[in-house]
């Protein structure tokens, strides 16, 4: 009887455990089913594509200086693991600061010249970025050098000697004062702009976006649209420079060159197209300077050829910029020019037709 009783008791316990296991597995399966779509990254190739598009437009055997985790690691991955553009010699700005890097790794970058023991402008045997670039251009004046990730914040030695022009995700380093020829510049750089295919929901507006702030994917998205805006900004600065020179010439009684004025008008028109595209595609929040620069483009267009649609488009862009500065980003209201833009918007609300 004891054996029978024990057998029945063991069976009942096993059944209970089995039932509990089934319940637990069912709950786990339900959670997996509920959260799978949110965690499914099978279609996410953003980092690989970003690295490929960074290297794709560079000329053969280009020199590339990189800075930052996303920039460095995505390009290094496609180069080393997928054998993409192995001809591009890419040096990491952070690694150059170590004294062991040049003696050990320097021979792997034969196209580069090393003017010191390591990258550090404030140490006796180190070199500044200006010194580094001087050495590269002295060795081969025609070899293009590109920068991805920007200059080092604590080394401003390049100022007055070198500047950058956008070239897709990267920038081309040129001598300071290099004149921008807007039409030929845009023709060449347009082919260098990145073309990425994003996973479903990556560019969704509002709170439905798949990749919110804090995700590395959001950094890719920002850099993608930022690379397009850089081109627009270059065109804008060209147009503003022309407008300033022409205004000075008119004040001194000299007729401004008609061709240059036509180029400025063309630059503003292309700038508007680019920034409109950026605003339409960028997930929320759209960077406020997109709206500010778009408004300035329309403002200058209206000044060159006064049309009601240019004025109205200017006000719409400036209104969006002011709305952000008086709402979610109060620090924006402290920027230079914010009050002047706000005054233009307020004037329009009062029926004034001015800029």
Buried (B, 14 or more C-beta within 10 A) or exposed (E): EEEEEEEEEEEEEEEEEEEEEEEEEEEEEEEEEEEEEEEEEEEBBBBBBBBBBBBBBBEEEBBBBBBBEBBBBBBBBBBEEEEBBEEBBBBBBBBBBBBEBBEEBBEEBEBBBBBBBBBBBEEEEBBBBBBBBBBBBEEEEEEBBBBBBEBBEEBEBBEEBBBBBBBBBBBBBBEEEEEBEBEEBBEBBEEBBBEBEBBEBBBBEEEEBBBEEEEBBBBBBBBBBBBBBBBBBBBBBBBBBBBEBBEEBEEEEEEBEEEBBEBBBBBBBBBBEBBBBBBEBBBEEBBBBBBBBBBBBBBBBBBBEEEEEBBBBBBBBBBBBBBBBEEEBEEBBEBEEBEEBBBBBEBBEEEEEEB
